[in-house]
């Protein structure tokens, strides 16, 4: 991929051999992944407005069989569920 801007060489843990990673290892390695255009991280309690903006927008849910979130309360409930898991 010519346009791959991910920074794999900045991972905090070096993996060698064929060892399978535990979920806790993955959570440490991928706590936050950043490129020039994107920051990928775990959902946080303050994300409720952004969550509603994305999950409540009909354009971003065009192919979502569940339809957009009808209100902020629905997005907040989903966010709480994600954080709990």
N, C-alpha and C positions, 0 to 999 in steps of 0.2 A: 504494500500500500504506500504509494508515494506521498500522500497527504496525512500520514499518521503522526499526530503531534503528541501522542501520549508519552509520558516520561517514565517508562518502565525501569530505566536505570537508576531511578531515585527511590526504589522500594527499600524500606528499612530493614528487611530481612532477606538474606541470601538463601536460596533454595538449592540444594544439591542432591543428586541421586534421584531415586524413584519414591521418596517418602511422600505418602499422602498427607495433605494438610488437614488439620482439625479445623472446625468452624471458628474457634477462638483465634487460631493463627491467621485465618483469612480476615477476620475482623480487625486484627492489628495491622496487617499489611494494607488493607483497603479501607482504612478509616476515612480517608479523603483522597480522591483522585482528581487531579486538576490538569486541564489543558489550557490553551490560550483562550478558548471560548466557553469552557464548561468547568464547573466544580461539582463533583459528584460526592455526596456525603449522606450520612444517615439522616432521616427526618428528625426535626427538633420541635419542641413545643411551640416555639414562636413562628413556625412555618404555616400557621393556619390560613392567613390571608393569601399567601402564594399558592397554597394547596387549593383553595377555593377558586382562585383565578384560573388555574389550569384545569382542575377537575369539574368546574362549573361552566366552562366555555364550550358551547356546542361545536365549535370548529375543531377543538382538540379531542373531542369525543365522537367524531363523525362515525367511526367504526366500532365504537364501544357498545356492546349489546346491553349494558346496564344504563345507558344514557348519562348525560351530565348530572353532576350533583345539583339538586334543586335549590340548595341554600348553604350558607356558611356552616350551620349546625351539622349538616351531613358530612361536609368536608372535615370538620373538627372531630367528629366521631371516628371517621376513617383514620385520621392522623393519630388519634389516641390509641387506636387498635394497632397501628403499625409500630408505634413507639413501644407499646407494651410487649410486642413480640420480639 
